Amino acid sequence: MREKLIEKVISEIENPTFETTKQYLEVHNVEFDNGKPKIERIDYDFFDNVNIVYLPIQNEPFFLTLQFSKETDELLGIGTENGNQVYLTATSENLTFEQLSELTKLNGLSGWSIDELRPNRRSKYTFSRISFEPIKSRAFDLETKLKLLLTELEKDLDGIKKLTEKANATISVHHQQYIDGNKGINFDIETISRMSKLNLGINIDQYVFGNELKSVL
């Protein structure tokens, strides 16, 4: 199935049959890998009858998407999907990176300690920070990525609560959308309840990128 989808994606990008594909490619360039359009992700689960293929766009954080019928593999439409970064972050002016890390059982933490030199080597950090981002790829819708993060955090419920008591901890979201993208963000009751049990709030930064499509006469 994957191989057939990839073949169809390559064919549509190299020889567009949809007018919408031509419009997007007129003002944006997809990334290539070994001479072929790069595929960031194929989502087989979001819709019951549609597979969505994510293609990264050069110098942009959002994605060109191609939607295919699961039943016939027919190309149904072209569009864009937002790029999303969703992660836990905790900061402190008293605790070091190591001390913050020891409060939880999370693996793969990144960050720094207070008084550590910044990358420019010209100044020092005025606070410590840890971040936990289990899914690095931005090619997920916000709701899916948030729920996957919550599932990982719930494995260490006591540790996350301890972190929120001793540091400024929150869920951070960078919502990176196409200029014509949907700006709406909604959370269902279950998601809000799960964040509440973890004693976590959420901070959302929205960004708009890309070039407008040219008008069709």
C-alpha positions in Angstrom: 0.0 0.0 0.0 2.7 2.5 1.0 4.7 1.9 -2.2 1.7 2.5 -4.4 0.8 5.7 -2.5 4.4 7.0 -2.9 4.3 6.3 -6.6 1.1 8.3 -7.0 2.5 11.1 -4.9 5.7 11.3 -7.0 3.6 11.3 -10.2 1.3 14.1 -9.0 4.2 16.3 -7.9 6.2 15.7 -11.0 3.3 15.9 -13.5 0.3 17.6 -11.7 -3.2 16.5 -12.7 -5.0 18.7 -10.2 -5.2 22.4 -10.8 -4.7 22.9 -7.0 -1.4 21.1 -7.1 -0.2 23.4 -9.8 -1.3 26.4 -7.8 0.6 25.3 -4.7 3.7 24.4 -6.6 3.6 27.7 -8.4 4.3 29.5 -5.1 6.0 26.8 -3.0 8.6 24.1 -3.5 8.3 20.7 -1.8 11.5 19.2 -0.4 13.2 16.5 -2.3 15.3 13.5 -1.1 17.5 11.6 -3.6 15.7 13.3 -6.5 12.2 12.4 -5.3 9.6 14.4 -3.3 10.3 13.8 0.4 7.4 12.2 2.3 7.3 13.2 6.0 4.5 11.0 7.1 1.5 9.0 5.9 -1.5 9.1 8.2 -3.6 5.9 7.8 -5.8 6.5 10.8 -7.2 10.0 11.0 -10.1 9.3 8.6 -11.9 6.0 8.0 -11.8 6.2 4.3 -8.9 8.5 3.5 -5.1 8.3 3.7 -3.2 11.6 4.1 0.3 12.0 2.8 2.4 14.8 4.3 5.1 16.5 2.2 7.4 19.1 3.7 7.8 22.4 1.9 11.1 24.1 1.6 11.8 26.8 4.3 8.2 26.4 5.6 6.9 24.7 8.8 3.6 23.6 7.3 2.9 20.7 4.9 1.4 20.1 1.5 -1.0 17.1 1.8 -2.4 14.7 -0.7 -5.5 12.7 0.2 -6.1 9.3 -1.3 -9.1 6.9 -1.1 -8.3 3.9 1.0 -10.6 1.8 -1.2 -9.3 2.7 -4.6 -6.1 4.6 -4.0 -7.6 7.5 -6.1 -6.2 10.9 -5.4 -9.1 12.9 -3.9 -7.7 16.3 -3.1 -4.7 18.5 -2.4 -4.4 20.9 0.6 -2.2 22.0 3.4 -1.9 20.9 7.1 -0.5 22.8 9.9 2.8 22.0 11.5 2.5 21.4 15.3 5.1 21.3 18.0 3.7 20.1 21.3 5.9 19.6 24.4 6.1 19.8 28.1 8.4 22.6 29.5 9.4 23.5 33.0 11.5 26.4 34.2 13.0 27.4 37.5 15.2 30.1 38.9 16.3 27.9 41.8 16.8 24.4 40.5 19.3 23.2 38.0 18.6 21.1 34.9 19.7 18.0 36.7 17.5 18.8 39.7 14.5 19.4 37.5 15.2 16.2 35.6 15.3 14.1 38.8 11.7 15.1 39.7 10.4 12.9 36.9 11.0 9.6 35.2 10.8 11.1 31.7 13.6 10.2 29.3 15.0 12.2 26.5 14.8 15.6 28.3 16.6 18.6 26.8 17.3 22.1 28.2 19.9 23.9 30.3 20.8 25.1 33.8 20.8 28.6 35.3 24.1 30.4 34.8 25.0 28.1 31.9 26.5 29.9 28.9 24.1 30.5 26.0 25.1 29.1 22.6 26.4 32.6 21.6 28.9 32.3 24.5 28.2 36.0 25.4 25.7 35.7 28.2 24.3 33.2 30.7 20.8 31.7 31.2 18.9 33.4 34.0 16.8 30.3 34.6 16.9 26.5 34.2 14.7 24.7 31.8 13.7 21.1 30.8 11.7 20.2 27.8 10.1 16.9 26.8 8.9 16.3 23.2 8.3 12.7 22.5 7.3 13.3 18.9 9.7 15.5 17.0 7.9 15.5 13.6 5.5 18.4 13.1 3.3 16.3 10.7 0.6 15.6 13.2 -2.6 17.5 13.9 -2.6 19.3 17.2 -5.2 17.2 18.9 -3.5 13.9 18.0 -0.1 15.2 19.1 -1.4 16.6 22.4 -3.1 13.3 23.3 0.0 11.4 22.5 2.0 13.7 24.8 -0.5 13.3 27.6 -0.3 9.5 27.3 3.4 9.7 27.9 3.1 12.2 30.8 0.4 10.0 32.5 3.0 7.2 32.8 4.6 9.4 35.5 1.7 11.2 37.1 3.3 11.7 40.4 6.5 13.0 38.9 4.7 15.5 36.7 2.6 16.8 39.6 5.9 17.1 41.7 7.4 19.1 38.8 4.4 21.5 38.7 4.7 22.1 42.4 8.5 22.9 42.3 8.8 24.6 38.9 6.8 26.6 36.4 5.5 23.7 34.2 3.1 23.8 31.3 2.3 22.3 27.9 3.7 24.5 25.1 2.2 24.5 21.6 3.6 26.1 18.4 0.8 26.0 15.9 2.3 26.8 12.5 -0.3 27.2 9.8 -0.5 28.1 6.1 -1.7 31.6 5.4 -5.0 30.2 4.2 -5.2 27.6 7.0 -7.8 27.1 9.7 -7.1 29.1 12.8 -9.6 27.3 15.0 -8.2 25.4 18.1 -10.5 23.3 20.2 -10.0 20.8 23.1 -12.6 18.2 24.1 -13.6 17.7 27.7 -11.5 14.5 28.0 -8.4 16.3 27.0 -9.1 19.2 29.4 -9.7 16.7 32.2 -6.5 14.8 31.5 -4.5 18.1 31.7 -6.2 19.0 34.9 -5.3 15.6 36.5 -1.7 16.3 35.6 -2.0 19.8 37.1 -0.9 21.3 33.7 -2.0 24.3 31.8 -1.4 25.0 28.1 0.3 27.8 26.3 -0.4 28.2 22.5 1.6 30.3 20.1 0.1 30.6 16.6 2.2 31.5 13.5 1.2 32.1 9.9 3.5 31.2 7.0 3.6 30.8 3.3 2.7 32.5 0.1 -0.8 33.2 -1.2 -2.0 31.3 -4.2 -2.2 33.3 -7.4 -5.7 34.1 -8.6 -7.1 31.9 -11.3 -8.6 34.0 -14.1 
